Amino acid sequence: MKKVLIAILALLVACTAVFATETEPVVRYDEDPNYALNFAFQPTLSRYNAMGQSGLAFQTRLDSFFSNPASLSKRGFALSLPSVSVTVYNLEKMVNDPEAVDIFNRLIKGQTEDSDMATLATKFLENLGAGRSLVAKVDAGVAMKLGILGFGTNVQVKFHGLNYGTSIASQKVIPEVNAAQTVAFGLKLIDTKSLSLAAGVSVHGVYKAYYKGIAAETIAPLINGGDVKNLALWETPVMGGYAIPFDVGVNLGLLDDVITIAATASNLNGKYYMKSYSGFGDLVNSFSEGAIQPPDGRLKKESESFTMDTPWSLNFGFAFAPHVPVLNPVLTADLVDMYEYIKSIGSKDSRFSDLLLHLNLGAELGLFDVLTVRGGINRGYLSVGAGLLLPFMQVEAAYGWQEFGNQIGDKPVDSLTIKFSLGYDKK
């Protein structure tokens, strides 16, 4: 009897220990329809953005990995080693802020004071406004096309802004990190002067991590010597996990590819299998125990598993690229995120005018395919861009507006992208 009582007591102690173990709460930013962040991974495409986020039917081979892999069917070799782009949002508000402009001017002259950078950061975060937004993105990647196969590695650091109120006191910044490995191929099924048909598939292994929202009021003081390392590694909870999404695309070419019609489905199987961690250091140590030494006395919480679905998109593209020497003009039109619209056709709520909300238009002129100018319209918002395309180096820029609200006009946000690539790629 005594042994039975001891066994029961031991079992109770064990159960108590299990239930007493504290888990790191799951933090989600993808469920509230008014504030949901889109965590689907998409590298920044400067040419696509400059042309009003259109051009699915006329992409370069290496730009097609995450959108229309049918473009990989184009003959030849392509290499990007590396490609780096930086995108900054809400510039227009900063340009119209006299105090921010004054700090920029003194920065150029080398006359800034110790507090100026913190003030500038505060101004930038204040200008994000209510609701969801993006602060900045940095992309880096390498890619190669060999025959019908393509291989690529991408890393992206993205900073979301999310404000459930109206002031900087309620503004949060949510850093997100993505690392993706891609294998893709494109194949010409029909290849004649009058008609061509190509198809492609790209598969991605993506690991994603995003932080619990960091209060904007704590970020500015960090610029003046705060403990950024401790905040990033140990003090802020992180959600991390993986997905294996894939993209498919089909291109129909007419009249020696003067006209191209495309259909794509992107981010299929975009379900992420995630876990919560007490800090980014704990996430790293989950792969290799002891890789980063935690501070003395720090207690980490147990991880909690969850899944996160990211949206897929059905898109259609059209491109007209007549063979005009010297100027090399291109006109593009894309219908994006069409699945819900197609499902609604025939219902009493369906309106043909709603199709305009899915329509993006773009144009490009390439002087000897060296100096290129671009423009476009994305859901009614303008964009412009340019590119210097040398044989083994490309420098591109894009500036435009996009909607971050639920309806057109709710929250238009501008962005500037600068991209630099070493390598070789063709349209």
Helices and strands as residue ranges (DSSP letters): H 2-20, H 46-50, G 62-64, G 69-73, E 78-89, H 91-95, H 98-109, H 116-126, E 131-146, E 149-163, G 168-170, E 171-191, E 195-211, E 214-215, H 216-223, H 228-230, I 231-235, E 238-243, E 246-254, E 259-268, E 271-277, H 280-287, E 305-309, E 313-320, E 330-335, H 339-344, G 352-358, E 359-367, E 371-378, E 381-390, E 393-403, E 412-424
